[in-house]
Amino acid sequence: MKTKCVPDVWKSKNSDLSKKRKSFLKTGALFLAGSLFVGVASISGQAYALAPSVQTPQAYVPTPTDVAMVSDLEQRTFQWFWDSADPATGLIPDRYPSDQKQDSVASVGFGLTAYGIGVKRHYITRQQAVERTLTTLRYMWKLPQNESADKASGYHGFFYHFLDNRTGLRLNPDIELSSIDTALLMQGVLFCQNFYTQDTAQEKEIRQLSEQLFNRVDWKWMERPDHRLSMGWSPEHGFLPNYWEGYSEGMMLYILALGAPEHGLQPVSWQAWLETNDKRWGEEYGQTFLNFAPLFGHQYSHAWIDFRGIQDNWISSKGIDYFENSRRAVYAQRNYAVSNPGKWQGYDANTWGLTASDGPGDVTKTENGQTRHFLSYSARGVGRDYTQDDGTIAPTAAGGSVAFAPEIAIPALRTMKSKYGNHIYGKYGFADSFNPSFHDEKQDYWADNTYLGIDQGPILLMVENWRSGFVWDTMRQSAVIRRGLLQAGFHGGWLQQVAQQPSSVVRRKG
């Protein structure tokens, strides 16, 4: 079978993981044998209330204590991006603090957006944000783009998944030219283009560099004969055999490509991406929705693009929008934790969250007379597509879902901070993950000691979107995003005005 949504969920953190990711891509092995997996069938004889479609996040009124907690979390998470970025290049590491040498282009995309949030929240001045953003964009624009294996940072406008933090070049031969990591970077680039709108020389340069970086991406080169986008390319092996199809974070990839004024795709690509949706639509843990197991797949595209009240024909036929779909996915995860079919320690209505994250390690242990197999970095999740759970909880699963379902996400953050905060909440907010079921002679439970850019990003952006809609509002101004949505057949809501004013939509060249 072909693997869906793999390169971004197997973010390699060391050479061993890099080898695992490479093998994972080749085999398409999404399911593993053994005690890692629990049943995916909906619970029979146990009733769960559906998340009401009419209940909007704005209807939830948090307590002053929760407002203070979320505000503190947002500032600490912002500080991670500000402190971890190299002030000379703007590159941001995959994880920090860490002695590893890989920078992540996806982290850079989140970071470019973080600086704008920093301005809005007065964490930094606008001038500080302008200078850091210019440093980043200038560096990214000058990095070499060619087909060589070791003297390039990218090719055809795409960037390698990881760059060496000393040279800015491809980290090593295991690293693919990544279509999705480039898309995450380009979301940040488009944010810059539409946030820095003042009539100054520096902000004009930001807009110019943003346009150049985005327009250089050759989306058609990454398009396969069946109109789907490949997950990546390498000089050694050519295009990866895996394609972007079916509901996932790949949604943003197609919208960017459809909206591109140069080298863009046609609407047939969106239809090719939708073809497998019917297989994933259905009930899971009391919710009926378009499934994708790890919550990051519901968060990444929504972090920048406001899908509230707009629909393409497929989701319209289900009577909801993609935002409501993701709300239901969050509720399904909470319901799964309440049911806790794997009998993992600590799971309850306010302690939940499966997504791609660190783990205690690839090891088998006997806990309370039961043999358990734990994982290192892995794409944990629950859905009709697959379920993978080793008891590891990632706070970004709830933190990145605050905009979807604050009424359950914020209590989860509060509870995790209260119960486990001495080990998992620090200078930069929540550590990447923890596992109450993993014990050894040194600790009562396993807790990570680092932070990942691709997990910090959803927390920061989605908390701000819940608080003010700031990132969504900024990206609504993007001609690329508007055209991409219209090309994909989205209609209604805030897009209706755009549809009535076609002159405001960017035109393709040629």
Salt bridges, closest charged atoms under 4 A:
ASP66 OD2 - ARG414 NH2 2.85
ASP72 OD2 - ARG76 NE 2.69
GLU74 OE1 - ARG467 NH1 2.50
ASP94 OD2 - LYS13 NZ 2.76
ASP150 OD1 - LYS151 NZ 3.57
ASP164 OD2 - LYS101 NZ 3.93
ASP164 OD2 - ARG166 NH2 2.89
ASP174 OD1 - LYS22 NZ 3.59
GLU176 OE1 - ARG21 NH2 2.44
GLU176 OE2 - HIS161 ND1 2.93
ASP181 OD1 - LYS11 NZ 2.50
ASP181 OD2 - HIS161 ND1 3.83
ASP199 OD1 - LYS204 NZ 2.96
GLU203 OE2 - ARG126 NE 2.75
GLU205 OE1 - ARG138 NH2 2.75
ASP218 OD2 - HIS156 ND1 3.30
ASP218 OD1 - HIS263 ND1 3.89
GLU223 OE1 - LYS220 NZ 3.53
GLU223 OE2 - HIS227 ND1 2.95
ASP226 OD2 - ARG228 NE 2.59
GLU236 OE2 - ARG170 NH1 3.04
GLU245 OE2 - LYS4 NZ 3.45
GLU245 OE1 - ARG228 NH1 2.00
GLU262 OE2 - LYS509 NZ 3.20
ASP306 OD1 - ARG308 NE 2.80
ASP306 OD2 - ARG476 NH2 2.70
GLU324 OE1 - ARG327 NE 3.35
GLU324 OE2 - ARG328 NE 2.88
ASP348 OD2 - LYS419 NZ 3.97
ASP358 OD1 - ARG95 NH2 2.78
ASP362 OD2 - LYS20 NZ 3.59
ASP362 OD1 - HIS373 NE2 2.63
ASP385 OD2 - ARG280 NH1 3.87
ASP390 OD1 - ARG380 NE 2.64
GLU407 OE2 - ARG327 NH1 3.22
GLU464 OE1 - ARG121 NE 2.79
